[in-house]
Amino acid sequence: MSYFDTSKDFRILMAEKAIVELEKLFNVLKLQKRKEYVRKMKDLYSKVQNLKYSYVAPDGIKALDDFKEIVTSTKKFKEDVRKLDRDAQVIKALYWLEYLESLPELMDRGMISQPYECIKYYRGEIVSIKELDRLWLCGVDCGFKLNIITNSEKFKQGSYAVVAYLPPREFGKYTSEGMFVDLLDGEKGEVSLGEVKNLNLKEVSSIIMDLLKS
């Protein structure tokens, strides 16, 4: 296994953030055996610390027991959280659980150097728009539905756009499940990192860096 500075890898840092946020969320979600969930998050936090300072390359880190346990535990948690009524806290918990579950796929990207490379991107058709106070709530069909809140008027109903799948943010009583990157025609679904690299992703990187510092 080759040397790799996992302590600075944005995917591992996001996984660490995910576990911290999930511990907070599990303290407020209406789950049975809530204390067990919180206790398990504390255990997973120690495991993500082991990964953070393992200095194992992306192609080798997936073979580590701590990595496997984080991913496996996540799948069970997600099944339970999905049974809850879908409110802002549940949406946030599902995002972070999905992030942890997708770690093997994200590590398959190999070495990365930019914050924007640690998340997924989707393209979808804007199928609905609701005007809020100087904002627009857009329903985006990516093969599954995402609600995106934007302050830009260029995202029109019927157009196709790329969404950065960032952690959910609340705007009053509405929740945005990502951020528009730009208009871009093509097939619905996940967009490769190679394709999005041609877009302006400075704001995405800035949001991720602010999140990791918070």
C-alpha positions as CSV (number, residue, x, y, z in Angstrom):
1,M,0.0,0.0,0.0
2,S,1.4,3.4,-1.0
3,Y,1.7,6.5,1.2
4,F,-1.1,9.0,1.0
5,D,-2.0,11.9,3.3
6,T,-5.5,10.8,4.3
7,S,-5.6,13.6,7.0
8,K,-6.1,16.1,4.2
9,D,-8.3,14.1,1.9
10,F,-11.6,15.9,1.5
11,R,-13.6,12.7,1.3
12,I,-12.3,11.5,4.7
13,L,-12.8,15.0,6.1
14,M,-16.4,15.0,4.9
15,A,-16.9,11.5,6.4
16,E,-15.6,12.9,9.7
17,K,-18.1,15.8,9.4
18,A,-20.9,13.4,8.5
19,I,-20.4,11.4,11.7
20,V,-20.3,14.5,13.8
21,E,-23.5,15.8,12.3
22,L,-25.2,12.4,12.5
23,E,-24.5,12.2,16.2
24,K,-26.2,15.6,16.7
25,L,-29.2,14.5,14.5
26,F,-29.6,11.2,16.2
27,N,-30.1,13.1,19.5
28,V,-33.2,14.8,18.1
29,L,-34.7,12.3,15.6
30,K,-37.6,10.2,16.8
31,L,-35.8,6.9,16.6
32,Q,-36.3,3.9,18.9
33,K,-33.1,3.1,20.8
34,R,-31.8,6.6,20.1
35,K,-29.0,6.2,22.7
36,E,-27.7,3.1,20.8
37,Y,-27.5,5.2,17.6
38,V,-25.6,8.0,19.4
39,R,-23.2,5.5,21.0
40,K,-22.6,3.8,17.6
41,M,-21.7,7.2,16.1
42,K,-19.1,7.8,18.8
43,D,-17.7,4.4,17.9
44,L,-17.7,5.2,14.2
45,Y,-16.0,8.6,15.0
46,S,-13.0,6.7,16.4
47,K,-12.9,4.5,13.3
48,V,-12.9,7.5,10.9
49,Q,-10.0,8.9,13.0
50,N,-8.1,5.7,12.3
51,L,-8.8,6.2,8.6
52,K,-7.8,9.9,8.7
53,Y,-4.4,9.0,10.0
54,S,-3.9,5.7,8.2
55,Y,-2.0,7.3,5.3
56,V,-3.3,4.6,3.0
57,A,-4.0,5.3,-0.7
58,P,-7.6,5.4,-2.0
59,D,-7.3,2.0,-3.7
60,G,-6.2,0.5,-0.4
61,I,-8.3,2.3,2.2
62,K,-11.4,0.4,1.0
63,A,-9.9,-2.8,2.3
64,L,-9.5,-1.6,5.8
65,D,-11.9,-3.0,8.4
66,D,-12.7,0.4,9.8
67,F,-13.7,1.7,6.4
68,K,-15.9,-1.4,5.8
69,E,-17.7,-1.0,9.1
70,I,-18.5,2.6,8.5
71,V,-20.1,1.8,5.2
72,T,-21.9,-1.3,6.5
73,S,-23.3,0.4,9.6
74,T,-24.5,3.3,7.5
75,K,-26.8,1.1,5.3
76,K,-28.6,-0.2,8.4
77,F,-29.0,3.3,9.8
78,K,-30.4,4.6,6.5
79,E,-33.1,1.9,6.5
80,D,-34.3,3.0,9.9
81,V,-34.2,6.8,9.2
82,R,-36.1,6.3,5.9
83,K,-39.1,5.1,8.0
84,L,-39.4,8.5,9.7
85,D,-41.6,11.3,8.5
86,R,-39.6,13.4,6.0
87,D,-38.7,16.7,7.6
88,A,-35.6,18.9,7.4
89,Q,-33.7,16.9,10.1
90,V,-34.5,13.6,8.4
91,I,-33.4,15.0,5.0
92,K,-30.1,16.1,6.6
93,A,-29.6,12.7,8.2
94,L,-30.3,10.8,5.0
95,Y,-27.8,13.0,3.1
96,W,-25.0,12.3,5.5
97,L,-25.8,8.6,5.6
98,E,-25.8,8.4,1.9
99,Y,-22.5,10.2,1.8
100,L,-20.9,7.6,4.1
101,E,-22.5,4.8,2.1
102,S,-21.1,6.2,-1.2
103,L,-17.5,6.4,0.2
104,P,-16.3,3.3,-1.8
105,E,-17.5,4.9,-5.0
106,L,-15.9,8.3,-4.1
107,M,-12.6,6.6,-3.2
108,D,-12.6,5.0,-6.6
109,R,-11.9,8.5,-8.0
110,G,-8.3,8.0,-6.8
111,M,-6.2,11.0,-5.8
112,I,-8.1,14.3,-5.6
113,S,-6.8,17.8,-4.9
114,Q,-9.9,20.1,-4.9
115,P,-12.8,20.2,-2.4
116,Y,-15.4,20.0,-5.2
117,E,-14.1,16.6,-6.1
118,C,-15.4,15.0,-2.9
119,I,-19.1,15.1,-3.7
120,K,-21.5,13.9,-6.4
121,Y,-23.1,15.8,-9.1
122,Y,-26.4,15.2,-10.9
123,R,-28.1,16.5,-14.0
124,G,-31.8,16.9,-14.2
125,E,-34.8,18.6,-15.7
126,I,-36.4,21.5,-13.8
127,V,-40.0,20.3,-13.7
128,S,-41.5,22.9,-11.3
129,I,-40.7,26.3,-9.9
130,K,-42.2,28.0,-6.9
131,E,-41.4,31.7,-6.1
132,L,-40.4,32.4,-2.6
133,D,-39.2,35.7,-1.2
134,R,-36.6,36.7,-3.8
135,L,-35.8,33.0,-4.2
136,W,-37.1,30.1,-6.3
137,L,-37.8,26.6,-5.2
138,C,-37.1,24.3,-8.1
139,G,-38.1,20.7,-8.4
140,V,-35.4,18.9,-10.3
141,D,-36.0,15.4,-11.9
142,C,-32.6,13.7,-11.9
143,G,-34.2,10.2,-12.2
144,F,-35.1,11.0,-8.6
145,K,-36.4,14.3,-7.2
146,L,-34.3,17.0,-5.6
147,N,-35.5,20.3,-4.3
148,I,-33.1,23.1,-5.1
149,I,-33.4,26.7,-3.9
150,T,-31.7,29.4,-6.0
151,N,-31.6,33.2,-6.3
152,S,-30.8,33.0,-10.0
153,E,-33.5,33.6,-12.6
154,K,-31.7,31.8,-15.3
155,F,-32.9,28.4,-14.2
156,K,-36.2,28.0,-16.0
157,Q,-38.8,25.3,-16.0
158,G,-38.1,22.7,-18.7
159,S,-34.3,23.5,-18.8
160,Y,-31.6,21.0,-17.7
161,A,-29.1,21.9,-15.0
162,V,-26.2,20.3,-13.1
163,V,-26.7,20.1,-9.3
164,A,-23.9,19.9,-6.8
165,Y,-25.1,17.4,-4.3
166,L,-24.2,19.4,-1.2
167,P,-25.5,19.0,2.3
168,P,-29.1,20.3,2.7
169,R,-29.6,23.9,3.8
170,E,-32.8,25.3,5.3
171,F,-34.4,28.5,3.9
172,G,-37.3,29.2,6.3
173,K,-39.6,26.3,6.1
174,Y,-38.0,25.0,2.9
175,T,-34.9,22.8,2.4
176,S,-32.5,23.0,-0.5
177,E,-30.9,19.6,-1.3
178,G,-28.0,21.0,-3.2
179,M,-27.0,23.9,-5.4
180,F,-27.2,24.6,-9.1
181,V,-23.9,24.7,-10.8
182,D,-25.0,25.7,-14.4
183,L,-27.4,24.9,-17.2
184,L,-26.2,21.8,-19.1
185,D,-28.2,19.6,-21.5
186,G,-27.8,15.9,-21.4
187,E,-29.1,12.7,-19.8
188,K,-30.6,12.7,-16.3
189,G,-28.6,11.2,-13.6
190,E,-25.2,11.3,-12.1
191,V,-22.6,13.4,-14.0
192,S,-19.0,12.3,-14.1
193,L,-16.3,14.3,-12.4
194,G,-14.6,14.7,-15.7
195,E,-17.6,16.5,-17.2
196,V,-18.2,18.8,-14.3
197,K,-14.5,19.9,-14.2
198,N,-15.3,22.1,-17.2
199,L,-17.8,24.1,-15.1
200,N,-17.1,26.9,-12.6
201,L,-16.9,25.1,-9.3
202,K,-15.2,27.7,-7.1
203,E,-18.4,28.4,-5.1
204,V,-18.9,24.7,-4.5
205,S,-15.3,24.4,-3.2
206,S,-15.8,27.4,-1.0
207,I,-19.0,26.0,0.5
208,I,-17.3,22.7,1.3
209,M,-14.3,24.4,2.9
210,D,-16.6,26.6,5.1
211,L,-18.5,23.5,6.1
212,L,-15.4,21.6,7.1
213,K,-14.2,24.5,9.2
214,S,-17.6,24.9,11.0
